Amino acid sequence: MEVLIVDCNEDILILFKQKFRKEIRTGLFNFKFFPSGEAVLSYLLSYAENPALVLILSDISLPGMSGTQLLEILKLKYPQIKVFTIAAMQKDRSRQLVSYRADYYFNKPIELESIKTKILQLKKILE
């Protein structure tokens, strides 16, 4: 399963690789990192038919295009791809992400264990 991570902080990829090292080693997950919404959209233009691409995990605070703008485009152009968002916000604002059709959202500070659990649940559902 391919998971695209969209975040302007490259250290987040290191954290994911550490947390999912067993799953990466066995080939269960493949993580790719993108520093902006524009970068991930460019990637998707050339690989949109990739059957392994199931999930995009995106921060809401991105340089250039915001995470909510990215979410709207993803849900319009690529409705088959699940999108989990990460944001530092209050509950009422997080409901707004659901209205943008985020498949799930996480509040900052992120808890990698809860993200791992949710990704594994998604994998199980899609099998």
C-alpha positions in Angstrom: 0.0 0.0 0.0 1.4 3.3 -1.0 1.0 6.2 1.4 1.8 9.8 0.3 2.7 12.2 3.1 2.3 15.9 2.4 4.0 18.1 5.0 6.5 21.0 4.8 8.5 19.4 7.7 10.7 16.7 6.2 11.4 15.2 9.7 7.9 13.8 9.7 8.9 11.2 7.1 11.7 10.1 9.4 9.2 9.6 12.2 6.9 7.6 9.9 9.8 5.4 8.7 10.8 4.7 12.3 7.2 3.9 13.4 6.4 1.7 10.4 9.8 0.1 9.9 8.5 -3.4 10.2 5.7 -2.8 7.8 8.0 -1.0 5.3 10.6 -3.9 5.6 7.9 -6.5 4.8 6.5 -4.4 1.9 3.2 -3.8 3.5 3.6 0.0 3.2 5.6 2.3 1.0 5.8 6.0 2.1 6.6 8.9 -0.2 7.1 12.4 1.0 6.0 15.7 -0.7 6.7 19.1 0.7 3.6 20.8 -0.8 0.2 20.3 -2.3 1.5 21.3 -5.7 4.2 18.6 -5.5 1.8 15.8 -4.7 -0.7 16.9 -7.4 2.1 16.9 -9.9 3.0 13.4 -8.8 -0.6 12.3 -9.1 -0.9 13.6 -12.7 1.6 11.0 -13.8 0.7 8.1 -11.4 -3.1 8.5 -10.9 -3.7 4.9 -12.1 -1.4 3.4 -9.5 -3.6 0.7 -7.8 -1.3 0.6 -4.8 -2.0 4.3 -4.1 -4.7 4.3 -1.4 -4.0 7.0 1.1 -2.7 10.6 1.3 -1.8 11.9 4.8 -1.7 15.7 4.6 -1.0 18.5 7.0 -3.4 21.4 6.7 -0.7 24.1 7.1 1.3 23.9 3.9 3.3 26.5 1.9 1.5 27.8 -1.1 -1.7 25.8 -1.6 -3.3 25.1 1.8 -4.2 21.6 3.0 -7.9 22.4 2.7 -7.5 23.5 -0.9 -5.5 20.3 -1.6 -8.2 18.2 0.1 -10.9 19.8 -2.1 -8.9 19.1 -5.3 -8.1 15.6 -4.2 -11.7 14.7 -3.4 -12.8 16.2 -6.8 -10.2 14.7 -9.0 -9.3 11.5 -7.1 -12.3 10.4 -5.1 -11.0 6.8 -4.8 -8.0 8.0 -2.7 -8.5 8.2 1.0 -7.3 11.5 2.6 -6.4 11.8 6.3 -5.6 15.3 7.5 -3.4 16.6 10.4 -4.2 19.9 11.9 -3.7 22.0 15.1 -7.2 23.2 15.7 -10.2 23.1 17.9 -13.0 20.6 17.6 -15.4 22.9 15.7 -12.8 23.7 13.1 -12.0 20.0 12.7 -15.6 19.4 11.8 -15.0 21.7 8.9 -12.4 19.2 7.6 -15.1 16.5 7.6 -17.3 18.8 5.6 -14.5 19.1 3.0 -14.8 15.3 2.9 -11.6 14.3 4.8 -11.8 10.6 5.4 -10.3 11.1 8.9 -8.4 13.9 10.7 -5.8 13.9 13.5 -5.1 16.8 15.8 -1.6 18.0 16.6 0.5 17.1 18.3 0.3 13.9 16.3 0.3 10.5 18.0 1.9 8.1 15.6 0.4 5.1 17.3 -3.1 6.3 16.6 -2.2 7.1 13.0 -0.7 3.7 12.6 -3.8 2.1 14.0 -6.0 4.0 11.6 -3.9 3.2 8.6 -3.9 -0.5 9.5 -7.7 -0.4 9.9 -8.0 1.1 6.4 -5.7 -1.6 5.0 -7.8 -4.3 6.6 -11.1 -2.7 5.2 -9.6 -2.5 1.7 -8.4 -6.1 1.6 
